[in-house]
Amino acid sequence: MSFRYTSLKKPEILFIIVGLVVFAFLLVQPLPPATMENCVKHEGAVESVSDGQSGDIVIRLKNHKASYYINRGEESGLTVSKLEALLVNKHVELLTIKNPSPLSGPTSSQHIAQVKFDDSVVYSEL
């Protein structure tokens, strides 16, 4: 059994490079600003509140595969300890921004635009 070396031609190389650039663009698209029209509602009991990267605050809901984060939540005056005391084991409503990337899925981390608990807004970007 022998393998034959085949060289790529210029159009093939160009096609591969363009494909990689398009893939990279889809991967790193920034999220749009939060509006009611581009948000999705998630409801459930809060399982945990923890620190994330770069001052983010991560909220996990029971029976949800995704994790939800408040981008740089600590910079907006929120703390993990305050949110833990207020929200853990409580039913909340989260609004998350729809991610335009086709690579995001139901188990990905989702950006929180608003947190409501007991008919009051705890956090909002709207």
C-alpha positions in Angstrom: 0.0 0.0 0.0 1.5 3.3 -1.0 0.3 6.8 -0.4 0.5 9.4 -3.1 1.4 12.9 -2.2 -0.9 15.4 -3.9 -0.2 19.1 -3.7 -3.0 21.6 -3.2 -3.6 24.1 -5.9 -4.0 27.9 -5.3 -7.8 27.9 -5.5 -8.0 25.1 -3.0 -5.7 26.9 -0.6 -7.7 30.1 -1.0 -10.9 28.2 -0.3 -9.5 26.7 2.9 -8.2 30.1 4.1 -11.5 31.8 3.4 -13.4 29.0 5.2 -11.1 29.3 8.3 -11.6 33.1 8.4 -15.4 32.7 8.2 -15.4 30.1 10.9 -13.2 32.3 13.2 -15.6 35.2 12.6 -18.6 33.1 13.6 -16.8 31.9 16.7 -15.9 35.3 18.1 -19.0 37.4 17.3 -19.7 39.9 20.1 -23.1 39.8 21.8 -25.5 42.6 20.8 -26.7 45.0 23.4 -29.6 43.6 25.6 -33.1 44.5 24.5 -36.4 42.7 25.3 -36.6 41.6 21.7 -33.3 39.7 21.7 -33.6 38.0 25.1 -34.8 34.6 26.1 -36.5 33.8 29.4 -35.2 31.0 31.7 -36.9 30.1 35.0 -35.9 27.8 37.8 -34.6 27.4 41.3 -31.0 28.7 41.8 -28.6 25.9 42.6 -25.5 27.9 43.1 -23.9 31.4 42.7 -20.1 31.5 42.2 -17.2 33.6 40.9 -16.5 33.5 37.2 -13.7 34.9 35.1 -12.8 38.6 35.1 -15.3 39.5 37.8 -18.2 37.6 36.3 -20.8 36.1 38.6 -22.1 32.6 37.5 -25.6 31.4 38.4 -26.6 27.8 37.9 -30.2 26.7 37.9 -31.4 23.3 39.1 -32.1 20.9 36.2 -30.5 23.3 33.6 -27.5 22.2 31.6 -26.4 25.7 30.8 -24.7 28.1 33.2 -25.6 31.8 33.2 -23.3 34.7 34.0 -23.5 38.3 34.8 -20.7 39.9 32.8 -18.4 41.7 35.3 -21.2 41.6 37.9 -18.8 42.5 40.7 -18.0 45.8 38.9 -21.7 46.8 39.0 -21.8 46.4 42.8 -23.1 42.8 43.1 -21.3 40.2 45.2 -21.5 36.5 45.2 -22.2 36.4 48.9 -25.2 38.8 48.6 -26.7 36.9 45.6 -26.1 33.5 47.3 -28.0 34.7 50.4 -30.8 36.2 48.3 -31.2 33.6 45.5 -30.0 30.1 46.4 -33.0 27.6 46.4 -35.3 30.4 45.3 -37.3 30.5 42.0 -35.9 33.2 39.7 -36.5 34.5 36.2 -33.4 35.1 34.0 -33.4 36.9 30.7 -30.4 36.0 28.6 -29.2 37.6 25.4 -29.6 35.3 22.3 -26.2 34.4 21.1 -25.8 35.0 17.3 -23.1 32.3 17.0 -24.3 29.1 15.5 -21.7 27.3 17.7 -23.5 28.1 20.9 -25.8 25.5 22.3 -28.1 24.6 25.1 -25.2 23.7 27.4 -23.1 26.8 26.8 -22.6 29.7 29.2 -25.2 32.4 28.6 -25.0 36.1 29.3 -27.6 37.4 31.8 -29.4 40.6 30.9 -31.8 40.6 33.8 -32.4 38.7 37.1 -35.9 38.9 38.7 -36.8 37.4 42.0 -40.1 37.7 43.8 -41.4 40.2 41.2 -38.5 42.6 41.8 -35.5 43.2 39.5 -32.2 42.2 41.2 -30.0 43.0 38.2 -30.7 44.5 34.8 -28.9 45.7 31.7 -32.2 46.6 29.9 
